[in-house]
Amino acid sequence: MDTPIARKERLEPLHGIRFERKNLIVWVTSSGCTNKDSFQIRLVKGGAGKMALSLEIVRIKPDLCKAVNHVVELSFSWEELSLDGEELMSATIKVANTFDSLG
């Protein structure tokens, strides 16, 4: 179903997030068809001084499958996101997404 409503981008509620030296790992809800291509990772640089960033994890492809909702773990390498992991480790990062409980 390719409708304007189905295509609408939105910040994805997260169940968890972890920053690692080589990867960004997120936990999100899936009903069977969620994968890394379902998301766009946006990093917006903030003000002056120590590097401050705002991280947005945006769902760009809806999960229209009909399986029971469950949490999936997705891992994005800094390289595939075209980001410098070493630089990010010293930055202040604000996650723009909301967080949902795992239960």
N, CA, C and O atoms as a GROMACS GRO file, in nm:
protein
  412
    1MET      N    1   0.086  -0.117   0.000
    1MET     CA    2   0.000   0.000   0.000
    1MET      C    3   0.090   0.123   0.000
    1MET      O    4   0.155   0.153   0.100
    2ASP      N    5   0.094   0.193  -0.112
    2ASP     CA    6   0.180   0.310  -0.125
    2ASP      C    7   0.094   0.435  -0.126
    2ASP      O    8   0.066   0.492  -0.232
    3THR      N    9   0.053   0.478  -0.008
    3THR     CA   10  -0.030   0.597   0.005
    3THR      C   11   0.052   0.707   0.069
    3THR      O   12   0.156   0.678   0.129
    4PRO      N   13   0.010   0.832   0.060
    4PRO     CA   14   0.084   0.940   0.127
    4PRO      C   15   0.100   0.915   0.277
    4PRO      O   16   0.204   0.949   0.334
    5ILE      N   17   0.000   0.856   0.340
    5ILE     CA   18   0.010   0.829   0.484
    5ILE      C   19   0.114   0.721   0.509
    5ILE      O   20   0.192   0.732   0.603
    6ALA      N   21   0.117   0.616   0.425
    6ALA     CA   22   0.214   0.508   0.443
    6ALA      C   23   0.356   0.558   0.421
    6ALA      O   24   0.449   0.504   0.481
    7ARG      N   25   0.376   0.660   0.335
    7ARG     CA   26   0.510   0.710   0.304
    7ARG      C   27   0.558   0.816   0.403
    7ARG      O   28   0.674   0.855   0.397
    8LYS      N   29   0.475   0.862   0.492
    8LYS     CA   30   0.511   0.971   0.582
    8LYS      C   31   0.628   0.930   0.672
    8LYS      O   32   0.625   0.826   0.738
    9GLU      N   33   0.730   1.014   0.674
    9GLU     CA   34   0.845   0.990   0.760
    9GLU      C   35   0.812   1.032   0.902
    9GLU      O   36   0.737   1.127   0.924
   10ARG      N   37   0.870   0.960   0.999
   10ARG     CA   38   0.848   0.996   1.139
   10ARG      C   39   0.965   0.949   1.223
   10ARG      O   40   1.033   0.852   1.189
   11LEU      N   41   0.988   1.021   1.333
   11LEU     CA   42   1.088   0.974   1.428
   11LEU      C   43   1.038   0.844   1.488
   11LEU      O   44   0.923   0.836   1.533
   12GLU      N   45   1.121   0.744   1.488
   12GLU     CA   46   1.082   0.613   1.537
   12GLU      C   47   1.098   0.605   1.689
   12GLU      O   48   1.204   0.638   1.741
   13PRO      N   49   0.994   0.562   1.761
   13PRO     CA   50   1.012   0.537   1.905
   13PRO      C   51   1.115   0.424   1.923
   13PRO      O   52   1.107   0.321   1.856
   14LEU      N   53   1.210   0.444   2.011
   14LEU     CA   54   1.316   0.346   2.033
   14LEU      C   55   1.291   0.266   2.161
   14LEU      O   56   1.230   0.315   2.255
   15HIS      N   57   1.341   0.143   2.161
   15HIS     CA   58   1.339   0.061   2.282
   15HIS      C   59   1.476   0.063   2.348
   15HIS      O   60   1.491   0.022   2.463
   16GLY      N   61   1.574   0.110   2.275
   16GLY     CA   62   1.709   0.121   2.330
   16GLY      C   63   1.804   0.171   2.223
   16GLY      O   64   1.774   0.165   2.103
   17ILE      N   65   1.917   0.219   2.267
   17ILE     CA   66   2.021   0.266   2.176
   17ILE      C   67   2.155   0.248   2.245
   17ILE      O   68   2.166   0.266   2.366
   18ARG      N   69   2.256   0.212   2.166
   18ARG     CA   70   2.391   0.198   2.223
   18ARG      C   71   2.492   0.249   2.120
   18ARG      O   72   2.486   0.214   2.003
   19PHE      N   73   2.582   0.332   2.168
   19PHE     CA   74   2.690   0.382   2.085
   19PHE      C   75   2.814   0.298   2.114
   19PHE      O   76   2.858   0.290   2.228
   20GLU      N   77   2.869   0.237   2.011
   20GLU     CA   78   2.991   0.158   2.025
   20GLU      C   79   3.101   0.221   1.940
   20GLU      O   80   3.075   0.311   1.859
   21ARG      N   81   3.221   0.175   1.960
   21ARG     CA   82   3.335   0.233   1.888
   21ARG      C   83   3.315   0.226   1.736
   21ARG      O   84   3.353   0.319   1.665
   22LYS      N   85   3.255   0.117   1.686
   22LYS     CA   86   3.241   0.100   1.541
   22LYS      C   87   3.096   0.099   1.492
   22LYS      O   88   3.072   0.096   1.372
   23ASN      N   89   3.000   0.102   1.585
   23ASN     CA   90   2.860   0.085   1.546
   23ASN      C   91   2.764   0.168   1.630
   23ASN      O   92   2.793   0.206   1.743
   24LEU      N   93   2.650   0.193   1.570
   24LEU     CA   94   2.533   0.245   1.640
   24LEU      C   95   2.432   0.130   1.641
   24LEU      O   96   2.398   0.076   1.536
   25ILE      N   97   2.384   0.092   1.758
   25ILE     CA   98   2.288  -0.017   1.770
   25ILE      C   99   2.159   0.040   1.825
   25ILE      O  100   2.159   0.111   1.926
   26VAL      N  101   2.048   0.008   1.759
   26VAL     CA  102   1.917   0.055   1.803
   26VAL      C  103   1.822  -0.064   1.812
   26VAL      O  104   1.835  -0.161   1.738
   27TRP      N  105   1.726  -0.053   1.904
   27TRP     CA  106   1.620  -0.152   1.918
   27TRP      C  107   1.488  -0.082   1.887
   27TRP      O  108   1.453   0.019   1.947
   28VAL      N  109   1.416  -0.140   1.790
   28VAL     CA  110   1.290  -0.080   1.743
   28VAL      C  111   1.184  -0.189   1.731
   28VAL      O  112   1.214  -0.308   1.735
   29THR      N  113   1.058  -0.146   1.717
   29THR     CA  114   0.947  -0.239   1.700
   29THR      C  115   0.935  -0.280   1.554
   29THR      O  116   0.952  -0.199   1.463
   30SER      N  117   0.907  -0.409   1.534
   30SER     CA  118   0.882  -0.462   1.400
   30SER      C  119   0.758  -0.549   1.404
   30SER      O  120   0.731  -0.616   1.504
   31SER      N  121   0.683  -0.548   1.294
   31SER     CA  122   0.574  -0.646   1.281
   31SER      C  123   0.609  -0.742   1.167
   31SER      O  124   0.521  -0.801   1.105
   32GLY      N  125   0.739  -0.757   1.141
   32GLY     CA  126   0.787  -0.858   1.048
   32GLY      C  127   0.868  -0.808   0.930
   32GLY      O  128   0.938  -0.886   0.867
   33CYS      N  129   0.859  -0.681   0.898
   33CYS     CA  130   0.926  -0.630   0.777
   33CYS      C  131   1.021  -0.513   0.803
   33CYS      O  132   1.054  -0.440   0.710
   34THR      N  133   1.064  -0.494   0.924
   34THR     CA  134   1.156  -0.384   0.955
   34THR      C  135   1.300  -0.432   0.938
   34THR      O  136   1.337  -0.538   0.986
   35ASN      N  137   1.379  -0.351   0.867
   35ASN     CA  138   1.522  -0.377   0.855
   35ASN      C  139   1.596  -0.244   0.848
   35ASN      O  140   1.534  -0.139   0.861
   36LYS      N  141   1.725  -0.248   0.828
   36LYS     CA  142   1.804  -0.125   0.827
   36LYS      C  143   1.758  -0.028   0.719
   36LYS      O  144   1.766   0.094   0.737
   37ASP      N  145   1.712  -0.080   0.607
   37ASP     CA  146   1.666   0.007   0.497
   37ASP      C  147   1.536   0.080   0.532
   37ASP      O  148   1.494   0.168   0.458
   38SER      N  149   1.473   0.043   0.643
   38SER     CA  150   1.350   0.110   0.687
   38SER      C  151   1.378   0.246   0.750
   38SER      O  152   1.285   0.322   0.776
   39PHE      N  153   1.506   0.276   0.774
   39PHE     CA  154   1.542   0.395   0.851
   39PHE      C  155   1.644   0.483   0.781
   39PHE      O  156   1.724   0.438   0.699
   40GLN      N  157   1.639   0.608   0.817
   40GLN     CA  158   1.743   0.703   0.782
   40GLN      C  159   1.796   0.760   0.914
   40GLN      O  160   1.718   0.800   1.000
   41ILE      N  161   1.927   0.761   0.927
   41ILE     CA  162   1.991   0.815   1.047
   41ILE      C  163   2.038   0.956   1.013
   41ILE      O  164   2.116   0.976   0.920
   42ARG      N  165   1.989   1.054   1.089
   42ARG     CA  166   2.025   1.194   1.066
   42ARG      C  167   2.102   1.246   1.186
   42ARG      O  168   2.061   1.227   1.301
   43LEU      N  169   2.210   1.312   1.158
   43LEU     CA  170   2.291   1.374   1.263
   43LEU      C  171   2.305   1.522   1.229
   43LEU      O  172   2.361   1.557   1.125
   44VAL      N  173   2.253   1.607   1.317
   44VAL     CA  174   2.253   1.751   1.294
   44VAL      C  175   2.350   1.815   1.391
   44VAL      O  176   2.340   1.794   1.512
   45LYS      N  177   2.444   1.892   1.338
   45LYS     CA  178   2.543   1.959   1.424
   45LYS      C  179   2.480   2.076   1.496
   45LYS      O  180   2.399   2.150   1.440
   46GLY      N  181   2.519   2.091   1.623
   46GLY     CA  182   2.464   2.199   1.707
   46GLY      C  183   2.552   2.322   1.707
   46GLY      O  184   2.615   2.356   1.606
   47GLY      N  185   2.554   2.389   1.822
   47GLY     CA  186   2.624   2.517   1.835
   47GLY      C  187   2.774   2.504   1.843
   47GLY      O  188   2.831   2.398   1.818
   48ALA      N  189   2.838   2.615   1.877
   48ALA     CA  190   2.984   2.624   1.885
   48ALA      C  191   3.036   2.553   2.010
   48ALA      O  192   2.959   2.507   2.094
   49GLY      N  193   3.166   2.545   2.018
   49GLY     CA  194   3.229   2.481   2.134
   49GLY      C  195   3.242   2.332   2.111
   49GLY      O  196   3.256   2.286   1.998
   50LYS      N  197   3.236   2.255   2.220
   50LYS     CA  198   3.244   2.110   2.208
   50LYS      C  199   3.136   2.063   2.111
   50LYS      O  200   3.024   2.113   2.112
   51MET      N  201   3.171   1.967   2.029
   51MET     CA  202   3.077   1.923   1.927
   51MET      C  203   2.949   1.870   1.991
   51MET      O  204   2.952   1.775   2.068
   52ALA      N  205   2.838   1.934   1.958
   52ALA     CA  206   2.706   1.893   2.006
   52ALA      C  207   2.624   1.851   1.884
   52ALA      O  208   2.616   1.923   1.785
   53LEU      N  209   2.563   1.734   1.894
   53LEU     CA  210   2.489   1.678   1.782
   53LEU      C  211   2.351   1.636   1.826
   53LEU      O  212   2.330   1.598   1.941
   54SER      N  213   2.257   1.642   1.733
   54SER     CA  214   2.125   1.588   1.756
   54SER      C  215   2.109   1.468   1.662
   54SER      O  216   2.126   1.481   1.541
   55LEU      N  217   2.075   1.354   1.718
   55LEU     CA  218   2.059   1.230   1.642
   55LEU      C  219   1.911   1.202   1.623
   55LEU      O  220   1.834   1.202   1.719
   56GLU      N  221   1.871   1.178   1.499
   56GLU     CA  222   1.733   1.143   1.466
   56GLU      C  223   1.732   1.011   1.390
   56GLU      O  224   1.803   0.996   1.291
   57ILE      N  225   1.652   0.918   1.436
   57ILE     CA  226   1.634   0.792   1.367
   57ILE      C  227   1.493   0.796   1.309
   57ILE      O  228   1.394   0.788   1.382
   58VAL      N  229   1.487   0.808   1.176
   58VAL     CA  230   1.362   0.835   1.106
   58VAL      C  231   1.319   0.712   1.027
   58VAL      O  232   1.396   0.658   0.948
   59ARG      N  233   1.195   0.668   1.051
   59ARG     CA  234   1.142   0.556   0.972
   59ARG      C  235   1.098   0.613   0.837
   59ARG      O  236   1.013   0.702   0.831
   60ILE      N  237   1.157   0.561   0.730
   60ILE     CA  238   1.124   0.608   0.596
   60ILE      C  239   1.042   0.504   0.518
   60ILE      O  240   0.984   0.536   0.414
   61LYS      N  241   1.039   0.380   0.568
   61LYS     CA  242   0.957   0.276   0.507
   61LYS      C  243   0.872   0.212   0.616
   61LYS      O  244   0.927   0.156   0.711
   62PRO      N  245   0.740   0.218   0.604
   62PRO     CA  246   0.656   0.159   0.708
   62PRO      C  247   0.665   0.007   0.707
   62PRO      O  248   0.691  -0.054   0.604
   63ASP      N  249   0.643  -0.052   0.823
   63ASP     CA  250   0.638  -0.198   0.836
   63ASP      C  251   0.491  -0.237   0.829
   63ASP      O  252   0.418  -0.224   0.927
   64LEU      N  253   0.449  -0.286   0.714
   64LEU     CA  254   0.309  -0.320   0.692
   64LEU      C  255   0.281  -0.469   0.704
   64LEU      O  256   0.173  -0.516   0.668
   65CYS      N  257   0.379  -0.545   0.756
   65CYS     CA  258   0.357  -0.689   0.776
   65CYS      C  259   0.260  -0.710   0.891
   65CYS      O  260   0.227  -0.616   0.964
   66LYS      N  261   0.216  -0.832   0.907
   66LYS     CA  262   0.110  -0.858   1.004
   66LYS      C  263   0.152  -0.953   1.116
   66LYS      O  264   0.067  -1.009   1.185
   67ALA      N  265   0.282  -0.971   1.135
   67ALA     CA  266   0.328  -1.055   1.246
   67ALA      C  267   0.304  -0.981   1.378
   67ALA      O  268   0.279  -0.861   1.380
   68VAL      N  269   0.313  -1.055   1.487
   68VAL     CA  270   0.300  -0.994   1.619
   68VAL      C  271   0.416  -0.896   1.638
   68VAL      O  272   0.531  -0.929   1.607
   69ASN      N  273   0.387  -0.776   1.688
   69ASN     CA  274   0.492  -0.678   1.713
   69ASN      C  275   0.598  -0.737   1.805
   69ASN      O  276   0.566  -0.801   1.906
   70HIS      N  277   0.722  -0.714   1.771
   70HIS     CA  278   0.835  -0.759   1.852
   70HIS      C  279   0.950  -0.660   1.833
   70HIS      O  280   0.949  -0.580   1.740
   71VAL      N  281   1.047  -0.667   1.921
   71VAL     CA  282   1.160  -0.576   1.916
   71VAL      C  283   1.273  -0.641   1.837
   71VAL      O  284   1.306  -0.758   1.858
   72VAL      N  285   1.332  -0.563   1.744
   72VAL     CA  286   1.448  -0.610   1.668
   72VAL      C  287   1.566  -0.519   1.695
   72VAL      O  288   1.551  -0.400   1.724
   73GLU      N  289   1.684  -0.576   1.686
   73GLU     CA  290   1.809  -0.503   1.702
   73GLU      C  291   1.868  -0.478   1.565
   73GLU      O  292   1.882  -0.570   1.484
   74LEU      N  293   1.902  -0.352   1.539
   74LEU     CA  294   1.964  -0.315   1.413
   74LEU      C  295   2.099  -0.249   1.442
   74LEU      O  296   2.109  -0.164   1.531
   75SER      N  297   2.200  -0.288   1.368
   75SER     CA  298   2.334  -0.234   1.388
   75SER      C  299   2.377  -0.160   1.261
   75SER      O  300   2.374  -0.215   1.151
   76PHE      N  301   2.418  -0.035   1.279
   76PHE     CA  302   2.466   0.049   1.169
   76PHE      C  303   2.612   0.083   1.196
   76PHE      O  304   2.644   0.137   1.302
   77SER      N  305   2.700   0.052   1.104
   77SER     CA  306   2.841   0.090   1.123
   77SER      C  307   2.854   0.238   1.097
   77SER      O  308   2.781   0.296   1.017
   78TRP      N  309   2.951   0.301   1.166
   78TRP     CA  310   2.975   0.443   1.144
   78TRP      C  311   3.015   0.465   0.998
   78TRP      O  312   2.981   0.567   0.938
   79GLU      N  313   3.087   0.369   0.943
   79GLU     CA  314   3.131   0.381   0.803
   79GLU      C  315   3.011   0.385   0.708
   79GLU      O  316   3.007   0.469   0.618
   80GLU      N  317   2.913   0.295   0.726
   80GLU     CA  318   2.798   0.296   0.635
   80GLU      C  319   2.711   0.420   0.654
   80GLU      O  320   2.636   0.457   0.564
   81LEU      N  321   2.721   0.485   0.771
   81LEU     CA  322   2.648   0.609   0.796
   81LEU      C  323   2.731   0.732   0.754
   81LEU      O  324   2.686   0.845   0.768
   82SER      N  325   2.852   0.707   0.703
   82SER     CA  326   2.945   0.814   0.662
   82SER      C  327   2.976   0.908   0.779
   82SER      O  328   2.981   1.030   0.762
   83LEU      N  329   2.997   0.849   0.897
   83LEU     CA  330   3.028   0.927   1.017
   83LEU      C  331   3.161   0.881   1.075
   83LEU      O  332   3.202   0.766   1.056
   84ASP      N  333   3.228   0.969   1.145
   84ASP     CA  334   3.355   0.939   1.210
   84ASP      C  335   3.328   0.895   1.353
   84ASP      O  336   3.297   0.977   1.440
   85GLY      N  337   3.340   0.767   1.379
   85GLY     CA  338   3.312   0.712   1.512
   85GLY      C  339   3.399   0.770   1.621
   85GLY      O  340   3.352   0.794   1.732
   86GLU      N  341   3.526   0.794   1.591
   86GLU     CA  342   3.616   0.852   1.691
   86GLU      C  343   3.571   0.993   1.729
   86GLU      O  344   3.575   1.030   1.846
   87GLU      N  345   3.530   1.070   1.631
   87GLU     CA  346   3.483   1.206   1.657
   87GLU      C  347   3.354   1.203   1.740
   87GLU      O  348   3.335   1.286   1.829
   88LEU      N  349   3.267   1.107   1.711
   88LEU     CA  350   3.140   1.097   1.782
   88LEU      C  351   3.160   1.060   1.929
   88LEU      O  352   3.082   1.101   2.015
   89MET      N  353   3.265   0.983   1.958
   89MET     CA  354   3.290   0.940   2.096
   89MET      C  355   3.321   1.058   2.188
   89MET      O  356   3.302   1.048   2.309
   90SER      N  357   3.368   1.169   2.133
   90SER     CA  358   3.400   1.285   2.216
   90SER      C  359   3.291   1.393   2.207
   90SER      O  360   3.307   1.501   2.263
   91ALA      N  361   3.183   1.364   2.136
   91ALA     CA  362   3.076   1.462   2.117
   91ALA      C  363   2.967   1.446   2.222
   91ALA      O  364   2.954   1.340   2.284
   92THR      N  365   2.889   1.551   2.240
   92THR     CA  366   2.767   1.545   2.319
   92THR      C  367   2.654   1.519   2.220
   92THR      O  368   2.633   1.596   2.127
   93ILE      N  369   2.582   1.409   2.241
   93ILE     CA  370   2.479   1.370   2.146
   93ILE      C  371   2.344   1.365   2.215
   93ILE      O  372   2.327   1.298   2.318
   94LYS      N  373   2.247   1.437   2.158
   94LYS     CA  374   2.109   1.436   2.208
   94LYS      C  375   2.028   1.349   2.112
   94LYS      O  376   2.028   1.374   1.991
   95VAL      N  377   1.960   1.250   2.165
   95VAL     CA  378   1.874   1.165   2.083
   95VAL      C  379   1.736   1.228   2.078
   95VAL      O  380   1.673   1.248   2.182
   96ALA      N  381   1.690   1.261   1.958
   96ALA     CA  382   1.563   1.331   1.940
   96ALA      C  383   1.442   1.237   1.954
   96ALA      O  384   1.332   1.283   1.984
   97ASN      N  385   1.463   1.109   1.933
   97ASN     CA  386   1.353   1.012   1.939
   97ASN      C  387   1.303   0.993   2.082
   97ASN      O  388   1.376   1.017   2.178
   98THR      N  389   1.178   0.949   2.093
   98THR     CA  390   1.124   0.910   2.223
   98THR      C  391   1.161   0.764   2.248
   98THR      O  392   1.206   0.693   2.158
   99PHE      N  393   1.142   0.720   2.372
   99PHE     CA  394   1.172   0.582   2.408
   99PHE      C  395   1.046   0.514   2.461
   99PHE      O  396   0.972   0.571   2.540
  100ASP      N  397   1.024   0.390   2.414
  100ASP     CA  398   0.913   0.307   2.460
  100ASP      C  399   0.967   0.196   2.549
  100ASP      O  400   1.085   0.161   2.541
  101SER      N  401   0.881   0.141   2.633
  101SER     CA  402   0.923   0.028   2.717
  101SER      C  403   0.932  -0.097   2.632
  101SER      O  404   0.872  -0.105   2.525
  102LEU      N  405   1.006  -0.194   2.681
  102LEU     CA  406   1.022  -0.320   2.609
  102LEU      C  407   0.904  -0.413   2.628
  102LEU      O  408   0.891  -0.512   2.556
  103GLY      N  409   0.818  -0.383   2.724
  103GLY     CA  410   0.710  -0.477   2.755
  103GLY      C  411   0.580  -0.446   2.703
  103GLY      O  412   0.485  -0.522   2.726
   0.00000   0.00000   0.00000
